[in-house]
Amino acid sequence: MSRRRKKRLSFFRLFLLLTSLLVLFMMAGGAGAVIYSLKDLPSFDPQKLSGNSSTLLYDSQGKLIAEVGTQYRIPVKLGEIPLEVQNAFLAVEDARFYEHIGIDFRGILRALWNNLTKKGIYEGGSTITQQLARNCFLSQERTWKRKIQEAILALAIERHYRKQEILEFYLNHVYFGAGAYGIQAAARTYFNKDVSQLTLEEGALLAGLVQAPSAYSPFENPKAALERRNMVLDAMVRWGFLDPARAQALKEKPLKLNPGTTGSGVPGAYFVDYVTEQLVAKYGADRVFREGLRVYTTLDSRIQEIAERVLNDPQNFPPSVRDEQGVLQPQAAVVIIDPQTGSILALVGGRGQPLVRQGFNRAVHARRQPGSAFKPLIAYAPAIEYLGYAPATVFDDIPVRFGSYEPRNYDGRYRGLITLRTALTYSVNTVAVQLLDKVGMDKATEFVSRLGIKIDPRREKLGIALGGLDEGVTPLQMAQAYAALANQGRLVPATAILRVETRAGAVLEEHRLQPVQVMKPTTAYLVTDMLRSAVERGTGQNARLGKWPVAGKTGTTDANRDAWFCGYTPQLVGVVWMGYDTPQTMKGEYGGGRPALIWRKIMAEALRDTPPRDFPRPPGIVTATVDGKSGLLPGPLTPPEDLVTDIFAEGTVPSRVDDTRVLVELCATTGLLATEYCPEKVTNVLIKCPYQVPSFVEDYHLRVPSATCNLHQQPTTPPPEKATPDEEGSVDHAGRKDRRPPLRFSPAPGTGLAGKVPRGD
């Protein structure tokens, strides 16, 4: 018994000894970590709780255009912030804020347990005081050293300030995304109101942004923002700040934003906003707004000033309208890019200047339907690239149906057999849809994704050929995509930043051109040449610039809710969008109207001192003549007026001779296929198609009729006197007008049929 007891006792002593050593080792390690952290602990400077150094932005000529820093923060007193909005932040960030000493050990253990049980990082242990210490004194790196320094500084803050003062510092300092630094700037950015006017659901939305402003941005990801807002309301219920019934009622309210958009500001404010957004995404808000970087941008201040002046002229816009929410002003956005470098020379996200820095920027945030401006990107360019089509390729503009989808032309016309050049010039819808169907959704969307517009083919239907996208596109995306057409098929990603330096002059990044050949140079040239026709004589005539060659495309969505003009010269690409922030009809407005005129006014002044030059013609472009009704080589029956001379990519000129035109014997009275009993017959040159078209198709009279004469089914005795034609057409024996137009003789030269073969009009 004594031996067994002695053995057990020795094991207990050994365990106790090892445990003690482990604790001592951990204490020594902890003490060492604290001592190590104290070596370069930032000094406690109370001024840093509210101050920072501005980041300086320069234009392409090295001129200072903006100081990004304190102007993003609008300090307010804690008493101006509604108490329930304060509680929303406490519930989601630090529910025991008024109870702990700056470090919440219970909160750390709770967060550790929740993260372990949920197998992920779902909750942080940092208090509001620790977050304030980190934001004001430390970097964002996640290390034990930084956490220890954060805790030490949090204790120092708690010794120097009351809880209400700490909360006020925090709410005035924390970053809310979209450039809003502090709760007052956030209230104006997202809701266009003073912080004192915030409702609880609005305050909950802002409280939810603090953890990850980009991920929960209501501008970029409204669904995630709504879910996060509701999670904050649930947290308020859990911690006793809110009644469950009221929380449920608030959760059922939709996300309702009212971004600040007009007011006074510095020139180029929207461009500055966009650059700031890029900097924050890469370097973090604290570094941008506190450490003071030097940023050299692509902005052309002269072109930016021109674009802003044109957009701020009310004569360039339809009048405002009034609804139950008040007066609604039609808005617009403009993006100008150098296609060779991808440099954003000008970017205007709305009329006037934003009320606060990084308000709602329509040039980069507004995803709208592009309408027919999308046709060259999704239908025409892929058809030329993958299928070898050319401007003279012929499609039939007739009523077509794809399942339940039946596209219609905006002007109600159906032109019949036309070339792709004609279809794009006059923005014919049926042809664009047929092209996309031929290319296939997968190939077409993959082609567009190379231009920077990511589209999920599983979520789209053929209506995308007419710009009916699931999510829409931004003006900046459209400008970048069209720039590839202007740059011989080379895409240079759009950029606004050339170089970033620290205050000490160390280079953090420097932009280098990285062009990618996203389509054949011949494809880009053929599409460009067709888009020149759209401007010269088609829907985009209001954008003509005289001596400067212009290629471009109009776009107007259903009910005239969005109007676009996307155009370019060899030197500049410009995109103009017009519409209401809440989509609604703009009566009488279309892409070829005011947007094209705005584009012309900006470009004419921007190019004033630039010598005109033509679009460079790449190798591999050839010229050929084809039959304009079949797209094949002219045949012996092709009339001179249907000869079309156009350009092709080498190797795509058709080798077949036209065989669609045939000699047909018709009844002279009815214009239908003649029977053996028709007393008068004429032979005409008509087009034979394997399908029939409605009579309202404009070239219906040029096609072989499907019916046989039903007037002369048996021998008849001719009347004593022949009927004479009236002014509108010939008359049959019973005085009835012909069912087809009068027939005339006009054989093609060189056929040997001159004077013998009649041809219909």
Residue pairs with C-beta under 8 A, 6 or more apart in sequence:
33 144
33 145
33 148
34 148
34 152
36 145
37 145
37 148
37 149
37 152
38 152
41 149
41 152
41 153
42 137
42 138
42 149
42 153
44 137
44 153
44 156
44 157
44 160
45 137
46 160
48 136
48 137
49 132
49 136
49 157
49 169
49 173
50 75
50 169
50 172
50 173
51 70
52 69
52 70
52 289
52 290
52 291
52 292
53 69
53 290
53 291
53 292
53 503
54 67
54 68
54 69
54 70
54 71
54 289
54 292
55 67
55 68
55 69
55 276
55 279
55 288
55 289
55 291
55 292
55 293
55 294
55 295
56 64
56 66
56 67
56 68
56 292
56 293
56 294
56 295
57 64
57 65
57 66
57 67
57 68
57 272
57 275
57 295
57 297
58 64
58 65
58 294
58 295
58 296
58 297
59 65
59 268
59 297
59 299
59 300
59 301
60 296
60 297
60 298
60 299
60 300
60 301
60 343
60 345
60 498
61 301
62 296
63 301
65 266
65 267
65 268
65 272
65 297
65 299
65 301
66 266
66 268
66 269
66 272
68 272
68 276
68 279
68 288
68 289
68 357
69 289
69 290
69 292
71 357
72 179
72 180
72 181
72 182
72 185
72 276
72 289
72 356
72 357
72 358
73 172
73 173
73 181
73 182
73 184
73 185
73 289
74 182
74 184
74 185
74 188
74 356
75 172
75 182
75 184
76 171
76 172
76 182
76 183
76 184
76 195
77 168
78 86
78 164
78 165
78 167
78 168
78 171
80 194
80 195
80 196
81 171
81 183
81 195
81 196
81 198
82 195
82 196
82 198
82 200
82 203
84 200
84 203
84 241
84 242
85 183
85 195
85 198
85 200
85 202
85 203
85 206
85 207
86 167
86 171
87 236
87 241
87 242
88 200
88 203
88 204
88 206
88 207
88 232
88 233
88 236
88 241
89 128
89 167
89 170
89 171
89 203
89 207
89 210
90 97
90 128
90 239
90 241
91 207
91 232
91 235
91 236
91 238
91 239
91 241
91 242
92 207
92 208
92 210
92 211
92 231
92 232
92 235
93 128
93 131
93 207
93 210
94 104
94 107
94 127
94 128
94 129
95 107
95 235
95 239
96 104
96 106
96 107
96 127
97 127
97 128
97 129
97 163
97 167
98 163
100 106
100 107
100 127
101 155
101 158
102 127
102 129
102 130
102 151
102 154
102 155
102 157
102 158
103 127
103 129
103 130
103 151
103 154
103 155
104 125
104 127
107 125
107 127
108 125
110 123
110 125
111 123
111 124
111 125
112 125
114 122
114 123
115 121
115 122
115 123
126 134
126 150
127 154
128 166
128 167
128 170
129 154
129 157
129 158
129 166
129 170
130 150
130 151
130 154
131 170
131 174
132 154
132 157
132 166
132 169
132 170
132 173
133 150
133 153
133 154
133 156
133 157
134 140
134 146
134 150
135 173
135 174
135 175
135 286
136 169
136 173
137 149
137 153
138 146
138 149
138 150
138 153
139 146
139 286
140 284
140 286
157 166
158 166
161 169
171 182
171 183
172 182
172 183
172 184
173 181
173 182
174 181
174 182
174 183
174 210
175 181
175 210
175 213
175 280
175 285
175 286
175 289
176 182
176 183
176 185
176 186
176 189
176 190
176 206
176 209
176 210
176 213
177 209
177 213
177 214
177 216
177 217
178 189
178 190
178 213
178 217
178 219
178 277
178 358
178 359
179 185
179 189
179 273
179 276
179 277
179 280
179 356
179 357
179 358
180 186
180 188
180 189
180 190
180 356
180 357
180 358
181 285
181 289
183 195
183 206
184 194
184 195
185 356
185 357
186 206
186 209
187 193
187 194
187 195
187 197
187 198
187 202
187 206
188 194
188 260
188 355
188 356
188 359
189 259
189 260
189 356
189 358
189 359
189 360
190 202
190 205
190 206
190 218
190 257
190 258
190 259
191 198
191 202
191 257
191 258
192 258
192 259
192 260
192 261
192 355
193 258
198 206
200 242
200 250
201 229
201 233
201 250
201 253
204 229
204 230
204 232
204 233
204 236
204 250
205 218
205 225
205 228
205 229
205 232
205 255
207 232
208 216
208 225
208 228
208 229
208 231
208 232
209 216
209 217
209 225
209 228
211 228
213 285
214 220
214 281
215 221
215 224
216 224
216 225
216 228
217 225
218 225
218 226
218 255
218 257
219 257
219 259
219 360
219 365
220 365
222 255
225 255
226 254
226 255
229 255
230 251
233 242
233 247
233 250
233 251
234 247
236 242
236 247
237 243
237 244
237 247
257 360
259 359
259 360
259 581
260 354
260 355
260 356
260 359
260 360
261 331
261 350
261 351
261 352
261 354
261 355
261 359
261 360
261 581
262 329
262 350
262 351
262 352
262 353
262 354
262 355
263 352
263 353
263 354
263 355
264 353
265 352
265 353
265 354
265 355
266 272
266 353
267 301
267 304
267 305
267 308
268 299
268 301
268 304
268 308
269 353
269 354
269 357
270 347
270 348
270 349
270 350
270 353
270 354
270 361
270 363
271 297
271 299
271 304
271 344
271 346
271 347
271 348
271 496
272 357
273 349
273 354
273 357
273 358
273 359
273 361
274 344
274 347
274 349
274 361
274 363
274 364
274 496
275 295
275 297
275 496
275 497
276 288
276 357
276 358
277 358
277 361
277 364
278 496
278 497
279 288
279 293
279 295
279 497
279 500
280 288
282 509
283 293
283 500
283 508
287 293
291 502
291 503
292 503
293 500
293 501
293 502
293 503
293 508
294 500
294 501
294 502
294 503
294 505
295 497
295 499
295 500
295 501
296 497
296 498
296 499
296 500
296 501
297 496
297 497
297 498
298 338
298 341
298 343
298 344
298 345
298 495
298 496
298 497
298 498
299 344
299 345
299 346
299 496
300 336
300 345
300 346
302 606
303 336
303 345
303 346
303 602
303 606
304 345
304 346
304 347
304 348
306 346
306 602
306 605
306 606
307 334
307 336
307 346
307 348
307 602
308 348
310 316
310 334
310 598
310 601
310 602
311 332
311 334
311 348
311 350
311 351
311 598
312 351
312 352
316 594
316 597
316 598
316 601
317 329
317 330
317 332
317 351
317 578
317 594
318 330
318 586
318 587
318 588
318 589
318 594
320 327
320 328
320 329
320 330
321 327
321 328
321 584
322 328
328 580
328 581
328 582
328 584
329 351
330 578
330 579
330 580
330 586
331 350
331 351
331 362
331 578
331 579
331 580
331 581
332 348
332 350
332 351
332 362
332 576
332 577
332 578
332 579
332 595
332 598
333 348
333 349
333 350
333 362
333 363
333 366
333 475
333 576
333 577
334 346
334 347
334 348
334 363
334 475
334 574
334 575
334 576
334 577
334 598
334 602
335 344
335 346
335 347
335 348
335 363
335 475
335 476
335 478
335 479
335 574
335 575
336 344
336 345
336 346
336 347
336 479
336 572
336 573
336 574
336 602
336 606
337 343
337 344
337 345
337 479
337 480
337 483
337 494
337 572
337 573
337 574
338 345
338 571
338 572
338 573
339 483
339 484
339 486
339 487
339 492
339 568
339 571
339 572
339 573
340 487
340 492
341 492
341 513
342 480
342 483
342 492
342 493
342 494
342 495
342 513
343 495
343 496
343 498
344 476
344 494
344 495
344 496
345 572
347 363
347 364
347 476
347 496
348 363
349 360
349 361
349 362
349 363
349 364
349 365
350 360
350 361
350 362
354 360
354 361
360 366
360 581
362 475
362 577
362 581
363 474
363 475
363 476
364 474
364 475
364 476
365 474
366 474
366 475
366 577
366 581
367 471
367 472
367 473
367 474
368 472
368 473
368 474
368 557
368 562
368 577
368 579
368 583
369 467
369 468
369 469
369 472
369 557
369 558
369 561
369 562
370 467
370 469
370 472
370 473
370 478
370 555
370 557
370 562
370 564
371 466
371 467
371 554
371 555
371 556
371 557
371 562
371 563
371 564
371 591
372 427
372 429
372 432
372 466
372 467
372 539
372 553
372 554
372 555
372 556
372 591
373 467
373 478
373 553
373 554
373 555
373 564
373 565
373 566
373 591
374 464
374 465
374 466
374 467
374 469
374 473
374 555
375 424
375 427
375 432
375 465
375 466
375 467
375 553
376 424
376 485
376 527
376 530
376 531
376 553
377 447
377 448
377 451
377 453
377 481
377 482
378 436
378 444
378 445
378 447
378 448
378 464
378 465
379 432
379 433
379 435
379 436
379 439
379 444
379 465
380 420
380 424
380 432
380 435
380 527
380 530
381 447
381 485
381 519
381 523
381 524
381 527
382 435
382 436
382 439
382 443
382 444
382 447
382 448
383 389
383 393
383 420
383 435
383 438
383 439
384 390
384 523
384 526
384 527
384 649
385 447
385 519
385 520
385 523
386 439
386 443
386 447
387 438
387 439
388 649
388 651
388 652
389 420
389 435
389 652
390 420
390 526
390 646
390 647
390 648
390 649
390 652
390 653
391 419
391 420
391 421
391 526
391 529
391 530
391 646
391 647
391 648
392 419
392 420
392 421
392 624
392 626
392 628
392 631
392 644
392 646
392 648
393 419
393 420
393 631
394 417
394 418
394 419
394 420
394 628
394 629
394 630
394 631
395 417
395 418
395 420
395 423
395 431
395 434
395 435
396 416
396 417
396 418
396 689
396 693
397 409
397 414
397 415
397 416
397 417
397 418
397 423
397 428
397 430
397 431
397 697
398 414
398 416
398 430
398 693
398 694
398 697
399 406
399 408
399 414
399 430
399 694
400 406
400 407
400 430
400 433
400 434
402 433
402 437
402 462
405 433
405 461
405 462
405 463
407 429
407 430
407 432
407 433
407 462
407 463
407 465
407 466
408 429
408 430
409 428
409 429
409 430
410 427
410 429
410 556
411 426
413 698
414 430
414 694
414 696
414 697
414 698
415 422
415 426
415 428
415 697
415 698
415 699
416 693
416 697
416 698
416 699
416 700
416 702
417 628
417 629
417 630
417 687
417 699
418 428
418 431
419 628
419 631
419 644
419 646
420 431
420 435
420 530
421 530
421 533
421 646
422 428
423 431
423 432
424 530
424 531
424 533
424 534
424 538
424 553
425 530
425 533
425 534
425 537
425 538
425 539
426 538
426 539
427 534
427 538
427 539
427 553
427 554
429 465
429 466
432 465
432 466
433 462
433 463
433 465
433 466
435 465
436 444
436 462
436 464
436 465
437 462
441 457
441 460
441 462
441 464
442 457
444 457
444 464
445 455
445 456
445 457
445 460
445 464
446 457
447 518
447 519
448 455
448 481
449 455
450 491
450 516
450 518
450 519
451 480
451 481
451 484
451 491
451 518
452 477
452 480
452 481
452 491
452 493
452 494
453 473
453 477
453 481
455 464
455 469
455 470
456 470
459 470
460 469
460 470
461 468
467 555
467 557
475 575
475 576
475 577
476 494
476 575
478 564
478 566
478 575
479 494
479 566
479 573
479 574
479 575
480 491
480 493
480 494
482 566
482 567
482 568
482 573
482 575
483 491
483 492
483 494
483 568
483 573
484 490
484 491
484 518
484 519
484 524
485 524
485 527
485 528
485 531
485 551
485 568
486 524
486 528
486 551
486 568
486 569
486 570
486 573
486 615
487 515
487 524
488 521
488 524
488 525
488 616
488 618
489 517
489 518
489 519
489 520
489 521
489 523
489 524
490 515
490 516
490 517
490 518
491 515
491 516
491 517
491 518
492 513
492 514
492 515
492 516
493 514
495 511
497 509
497 511
498 510
498 511
499 507
499 509
499 510
499 511
500 507
500 508
500 509
500 510
501 507
501 508
502 508
520 649
521 618
521 619
521 620
522 618
522 620
522 621
522 649
522 650
523 649
524 618
525 615
525 617
525 618
525 621
525 647
526 621
526 647
526 648
526 649
528 551
528 615
529 551
529 615
529 647
531 540
531 551
531 552
531 553
531 567
532 549
532 550
532 551
532 615
534 540
534 551
534 552
534 553
534 554
535 541
535 543
535 544
535 550
535 551
535 552
535 567
536 544
539 553
539 554
539 591
539 592
540 550
540 552
540 553
540 554
540 565
540 567
540 591
540 592
540 596
541 592
541 596
542 592
542 593
542 596
542 597
542 600
543 550
543 552
543 565
543 567
543 592
543 596
543 597
543 599
543 600
543 603
544 550
544 600
545 569
545 600
545 603
545 604
545 607
547 612
548 569
548 603
548 607
548 610
548 612
549 569
549 570
549 612
549 614
549 615
550 567
550 568
550 569
550 603
551 567
551 568
551 569
551 615
552 565
552 566
552 567
552 568
552 596
552 599
553 565
553 566
553 567
554 564
554 565
554 590
554 591
554 592
554 595
554 596
555 562
555 563
555 564
555 565
555 566
555 591
556 562
556 563
556 564
556 589
556 590
556 591
556 592
557 563
559 584
559 585
560 585
560 586
560 587
560 588
560 589
560 590
561 579
561 580
561 583
561 584
561 585
561 586
562 577
562 578
562 579
562 583
563 577
563 578
563 579
563 586
563 589
563 590
563 591
563 593
563 594
563 595
564 575
564 576
564 577
564 578
564 591
564 595
565 575
565 576
565 591
565 592
565 595
565 596
565 598
565 599
566 574
566 575
566 576
567 573
567 574
567 575
567 596
567 599
567 603
568 574
569 603
569 607
570 613
570 614
570 615
570 616
571 607
571 610
571 613
572 603
572 606
572 607
574 599
574 602
574 603
576 595
576 596
576 598
576 599
576 602
577 595
578 586
578 589
578 594
578 595
578 598
579 586
580 586
620 649
620 650
621 647
621 648
621 649
621 650
622 647
622 648
622 649
622 650
622 653
623 645
623 646
623 647
623 648
624 645
624 646
624 648
624 653
625 633
625 634
625 643
625 644
625 645
626 632
626 633
626 634
626 643
626 644
626 646
626 653
626 654
626 658
627 633
627 634
627 635
627 638
627 642
627 643
627 644
627 658
627 660
627 661
628 642
628 643
628 644
629 642
629 658
629 660
629 661
629 687
629 699
629 702
630 658
630 659
630 660
630 661
630 687
631 654
632 654
632 656
632 657
632 658
632 659
632 660
633 654
633 655
633 656
633 657
633 658
634 643
634 657
634 658
635 657
635 658
635 659
635 661
636 748
636 750
636 751
637 658
637 661
637 662
637 663
637 685
637 747
637 748
637 751
638 658
638 661
638 748
639 685
639 746
639 748
639 759
640 748
640 749
660 687
660 688
660 689
661 685
661 686
661 687
661 688
662 685
662 686
662 687
662 688
662 704
663 683
663 684
663 685
663 757
664 673
664 683
664 684
664 685
664 686
664 688
664 704
665 673
665 674
665 681
665 682
665 683
666 672
666 673
666 674
666 681
666 682
666 683
666 684
666 705
666 740
666 743
667 673
667 674
667 675
667 678
667 680
667 681
667 709
667 711
667 712
668 678
668 680
668 681
668 682
668 730
668 743
669 678
669 679
669 680
669 709
669 711
669 712
669 730
669 732
669 733
669 738
670 709
670 710
670 711
670 732
670 738
670 739
670 740
671 705
671 738
671 739
671 740
671 741
671 743
672 705
672 707
672 708
672 709
672 710
672 739
672 740
673 704
673 705
673 707
673 708
673 709
674 681
674 708
674 709
675 708
675 709
675 712
675 713
677 712
677 713
677 714
677 715
677 716
678 709
678 711
678 712
679 712
679 716
679 718
682 743
682 758
683 756
683 757
683 758
684 743
684 757
684 758
684 759
684 760
685 747
685 748
685 757
685 759
685 760
686 702
686 703
686 704
686 705
686 760
687 699
687 702
687 703
687 704
688 703
688 704
689 703
689 704
692 706
693 700
693 703
694 700
701 740
701 741
701 760
701 761
702 760
702 761
705 740
711 732
719 733
723 730
723 731
723 732
723 733
723 735
724 731
725 731
725 742
728 737
729 737
729 738
729 741
729 742
730 737
730 738
730 742
731 737
731 738
732 738
740 760
741 760
741 761
743 758
743 759
743 760
744 758
744 759
744 760
744 761
745 755
745 756
745 757
745 758
745 759
746 758
746 759
747 753
747 754
747 755
747 756
747 757
747 759
751 757
